[in-house]
Amino acid sequence: MGNLAGAKVEIYKLEDNGTFTLKWEENTTNGADLADIGNFNTHAMELEDESFYLYKVTGGDDWDADDDGNKDANCHYKQRYNQSSSLKGSEWSKEGWIDGILKVY
């Protein structure tokens, strides 16, 4: 799977009692080239170092479905796509580790 444009991103905090609290909702960017596609505000600078967070990504248009590093001529809609990843706040690269969630999985 390649870069996702227009995907919905929900960022949850794992609470001490085991529940999740929705903290932020974002949408990934679209663009003319792959570097501009799939970006969003990670809120990395706002994360508490000792807390855990769940990033849930749904939907979006995949512009590099074959993962060859080139933008596809046509996007592949991921209506049923759903991916999530969790990390401790201190483990996030404040420069945007989230890139791995949208462009590696």
C-alpha positions, 0 to 999 in steps of 0.5 A: 500500500502506498500514500493515502490521500483523504484518509480519516485519522483518529488519534486516541489516548489510552487512559489508565482505566483501559478506555480510549479517549478521542483527542484529535481527528485529521484528514490526510493531504492530497497533492501533485506528487507523493511527497505531498500525499498522506500528510497530516498533523500528528500532534506529536508535540502535544503527546504526553511522554508516558501515555500511550496513543492509538492512531486509527486510519480509515479510507483514503485514496492510495496513490502508490498501490504497487509501492514502486515510489511513483505516483500511480496514474489512477488512485485506488480507493481504500473504502474498507481500509482500516489500519491502526498503530499505537505507541508511547508518546515518548517513542514518537519522533517529533518530526513525524514518525506517523509517515510509517503508518501511512506509507509502510503498512 
